[in-house]
């Protein structure tokens, strides 16, 4: 390779690739024998895409075939005739039944079910559990990451605002990195689409939502492997917020465009046959736009994580089958 | 029922590809014709591409198994 830039890029990308996969656990090494490959890959990917009740950084299997999980437990909060609060470490990563008072709970595929003391889960014909599912308000991995991102943004942008005030509006330090991004949002998104006159009112929301999604997408690439924006509940919440803001702050022109798009260009009796088709389409449009965007973000992130997990599964599955132990860190 | 699903997914990808490709191409032409309107054209292009992608993903989910 003659191009030094290309070599550098290649080296850096392998670094990232390794960082992304080193966290993926090697726990299937011990359980690979009793399942076929398709369900194995499926379980592996599902495990990494879903939200979980503990923050596991990585896990490894030692020489005595004991799987160690490295991470920390998170609080479980359930509504089951009154609040039930306990630490998710009581589940022992889904291997044991958690006891709280006289109630028993067990984890099944990341969901909490109410069980008896032995933790039996009953299934219906389609192999879905029939146990009672208490309302789960737990602080899960996703919630932790949202709160962390919120705190990070508060500290970062609060500090930036203070530094700008102190230096007379000149970027300093990390502000030199963020200023072009903020200017891009202001000049090319807000002013270009909303207009000089009213864009200022929407800037806080636009910047917040941009950096929130951007930071969480970036965290999704780290070995912590959090999949927050690939969670349809999160994107739905963002879409509902945007829907409410656009429609509640919509001006006269906005509603006029919805219900009278042709304006004074033709007499009213000529508009009637056109509006029978146009107005329903416009009204559907205000729902379709946020819906389409929420599916887009969710599906993009989900697909990206599936590809990343497939790559890391290739490496781990291959290493386990061919006994290439040097391919498995933490093993 | 796997083959119809795969064919359907392929058709969706073709449709979305043609759609986004056309948007991109037309936006390029528009920018070449009016370079000063670059920002506006780019934003509108991205929004429309995002809408098409969203619907495409929704359709892909409909073809997915389970």
Interface residues (C-beta under 8 A of the other chain):
Chain A: X187 X188 X189 X192 X193 X288 X289 X291 X292 X293 X294 X295 X296 X298 X299 X300
Chain B: X39 X40 X42 X43 X50 X51 X53 X54 X55 X57 X58 X60 X61
